[in-house]
Amino acid sequence: DSPSLQDMTDGGGWGGIRLAIIGLGLSGAASMMYEVAWTRSLSLVIGSSTYAFSTMLVTFLAGLALGSYLFSRLARRRTVNLFFFGGLQLGIGLGALLVTPFFDRLPEVFVWAFRISQSPGFMKVLQFAISALAMFLPTLFMGATFPCVAQIASRELAHVGYDIGRIYFANTLGAIAGTVLAGFFLIPTWGLQATLKMAVSLNLGLALILFVATRATGWWRSTALAPLLAMVALYISPAWDMRVMASGVAIYGRGYFGHVGKESLRSAIARMDRLVFYRDGISATVSVHRAGETTYLRINGKTDASNAGDMHTQLMMGHLPLLFRPEAKRALIIGLGSAVTGGATAVHPVERIDIIEIEPAVVEASAFFRKENRDILRNPRAKVFIADGRNFLLAAKDPYDVVISEPSNPWMRGIGNLFSVEFYELVARRLAPRGVVCQWIHAYSLFPDDVKMVVRTFRSVFPHTAVWNTIRGDLLLIGAKEPLTLDYNQLRSQYESLAGLREDMTRIGFRSPLAFLADFLLTEEGAAQYAQHAWLNTDDLPLLEFSAPESLYADTVQLNHQVLQAFRQQEFPRIINLPEEALHSAGFRRDLGLSFWAKERPEEALAQFNEALRLDPRDIQSLLHRGHAHLRLGSVLRAEADFKAAVKINPGVGEIHEALAHLYKAQKMWEMAEAEFRRALALKPEDIRTLAGLADLLRERQRPGDAVL
């Protein structure tokens, strides 16, 4: 039987009840679409740490709870019917509509507030405030929908259990459908903003259906126009600026301080770099940016790879474990990133490289690094698996000779379980005899106790662990179940026979087979003493997941470096078959100094150049490079003395005269600088750099005619 007008208006009758229950299911689906899309969108603004996600969840649940409570107070004073339910749907849609088009403005709000303080307590308050700004109003109306439908559908006390059960079924089914639809289909296919628009449209469309179904009379009839007008406003709203959404303000907020107030965040970001790839993936938002010649990959706004400063770490993660195990046949890499580590691994004669990546969009983004990663994804020895690293290890059967783990930072939500005892036990079960594990961990924005926790947790499974330091703030843990030893004969053979290895080493400043020892930091004994009193990070007690975000805005690089250096027991690791003179020659020490110089560590470089000159006081190149190190450290007179000493030994080296010329120019000693430039040009008349230096000097001295000549 068709329901009567009265049935439809007050919610009574089977037709009205069915419509209310179906509407609740659709509303539940929309609510979960909001929750999934809001969480992902807000993570780009306030960060992806456990605390950030907790504030989002607290905001969402608090809105639902308060909305349910307010409805219980309001429902006593008026009739609850389908029209009222439609009003709630309209409220959800309008509340979301007030925020959704302006989501890309929230990063600017974050930066403004971020300037006040970066303390952990303030950041949690800020994260909650922005979450509330984005979600609180719509969730108030969401919280009222379930009790509203419960009141409409429950007419007899004897059947209240049956009625509430049906309501729960519809709401839960809708929530499951909305979560699956948003997370696995809508966001990866159409993106975050389109998913939010679809959720808003679902609420507004449901409001329109409910308003029409009630056949309201009088001025109430005009309310049906409100959802229509809102949908028009929704779909004519501008698209988000993806450059702003992927800017990582929650991590790099300080970098934007100088721009806020002078220009908009959007303008500053547009001027700083260019967005060349953007994808809202299943588990993360992935973007690729270019600034000049630098290309970098970001995941949820956090830079995880680049072809600039990160290259040293990315390359050594592939090479270092294979220098310890040159006979390795099977390698496993957990985390694709730019795929540079995979490309470095493929330089060695391994037979198979399995690469695990949880987010398909990262695989797409790695194509922008084909030159740097040697197009590893087309290498027949490499195979990419879209999977969770831990689940893959659980299912894997064949052992691996080398396992490389390069996840994101542990203050990103869900990453801490890739630094736990249980994870390393999984790795150990899949490790072949004499296998080697390489684990990346950072020493920046991470307090010393957390770095120690990672080292001790790693050592609890791999007791033979040494610590290596690539670039400033990046550490590599090389671990095994058996003692680790380098073989000089194998190192030299690898360096001479593998052109790709030599190419990579040269690129990062290593000019000889042993120059990579500049990365060595702690022996097994030193690592054991360093981490002996630290906590263990386990799945049951995930301390790192909650402690790491506390140090996100702390500058801890120098502090961690000093703590690690305090446990350094010897300069180099154990190397067998090493000739007595290999580590005691001026050439080796000079190469080591140049390695430290490439790593932008001038103090260590200076120490090596000093040692080289102690071994050979007439080593011109060591004098030249020591002079540059003195200049970098502000010792102008010492630099001049080194350059002059080099000239005295051999006045026919143009580089030395050029170095003196730049030194004198910086001190505004114009005549002396010009004389040195001309001496350098007499030795190498076609050198463009020297010609440009002299021309620039003459221009500064107001002699443009001479500069042109």
Secondary structure as GFF3:
##gff-version 3
##sequence-region A 1 709
A	DSSP	alpha_helix	5	10	.	.	.	ID=ss1
A	DSSP	alpha_helix	13	46	.	.	.	ID=ss2
A	DSSP	alpha_helix	50	74	.	.	.	ID=ss3
A	DSSP	alpha_helix	82	97	.	.	.	ID=ss4
A	DSSP	three_ten_helix	100	105	.	.	.	ID=ss5
A	DSSP	alpha_helix	106	114	.	.	.	ID=ss6
A	DSSP	alpha_helix	120	153	.	.	.	ID=ss7
A	DSSP	three_ten_helix	157	159	.	.	.	ID=ss8
A	DSSP	alpha_helix	160	180	.	.	.	ID=ss9
A	DSSP	pi_helix	181	186	.	.	.	ID=ss10
A	DSSP	alpha_helix	187	190	.	.	.	ID=ss11
A	DSSP	alpha_helix	192	214	.	.	.	ID=ss12
A	DSSP	three_ten_helix	218	224	.	.	.	ID=ss13
A	DSSP	alpha_helix	225	236	.	.	.	ID=ss14
A	DSSP	alpha_helix	242	245	.	.	.	ID=ss15
A	DSSP	alpha_helix	249	252	.	.	.	ID=ss16
A	DSSP	three_ten_helix	253	256	.	.	.	ID=ss17
A	DSSP	alpha_helix	265	272	.	.	.	ID=ss18
A	DSSP	beta_strand	274	280	.	.	.	ID=ss19
A	DSSP	beta_strand	285	291	.	.	.	ID=ss20
A	DSSP	beta_strand	294	299	.	.	.	ID=ss21
A	DSSP	beta_strand	302	306	.	.	.	ID=ss22
A	DSSP	alpha_helix	311	324	.	.	.	ID=ss23
A	DSSP	beta_strand	330	334	.	.	.	ID=ss24
A	DSSP	alpha_helix	340	346	.	.	.	ID=ss25
A	DSSP	beta_strand	352	357	.	.	.	ID=ss26
A	DSSP	alpha_helix	360	365	.	.	.	ID=ss27
A	DSSP	three_ten_helix	366	369	.	.	.	ID=ss28
A	DSSP	alpha_helix	370	373	.	.	.	ID=ss29
A	DSSP	three_ten_helix	376	378	.	.	.	ID=ss30
A	DSSP	beta_strand	382	386	.	.	.	ID=ss31
A	DSSP	alpha_helix	389	395	.	.	.	ID=ss32
A	DSSP	beta_strand	400	405	.	.	.	ID=ss33
A	DSSP	three_ten_helix	416	418	.	.	.	ID=ss34
A	DSSP	alpha_helix	421	429	.	.	.	ID=ss35
A	DSSP	beta_strand	431	442	.	.	.	ID=ss36
A	DSSP	alpha_helix	448	461	.	.	.	ID=ss37
A	DSSP	beta_strand	464	469	.	.	.	ID=ss38
A	DSSP	beta_strand	474	480	.	.	.	ID=ss39
A	DSSP	beta_strand	486	487	.	.	.	ID=ss40
A	DSSP	alpha_helix	488	497	.	.	.	ID=ss41
A	DSSP	alpha_helix	499	507	.	.	.	ID=ss42
A	DSSP	three_ten_helix	515	519	.	.	.	ID=ss43
A	DSSP	beta_strand	520	522	.	.	.	ID=ss44
A	DSSP	alpha_helix	524	531	.	.	.	ID=ss45
A	DSSP	alpha_helix	543	547	.	.	.	ID=ss46
A	DSSP	three_ten_helix	548	551	.	.	.	ID=ss47
A	DSSP	alpha_helix	557	565	.	.	.	ID=ss48
A	DSSP	beta_strand	575	576	.	.	.	ID=ss49
A	DSSP	alpha_helix	586	598	.	.	.	ID=ss50
A	DSSP	alpha_helix	602	615	.	.	.	ID=ss51
A	DSSP	alpha_helix	620	632	.	.	.	ID=ss52
A	DSSP	alpha_helix	636	649	.	.	.	ID=ss53
A	DSSP	alpha_helix	654	666	.	.	.	ID=ss54
A	DSSP	alpha_helix	670	683	.	.	.	ID=ss55
A	DSSP	alpha_helix	688	700	.	.	.	ID=ss56
A	DSSP	alpha_helix	704	708	.	.	.	ID=ss57
###
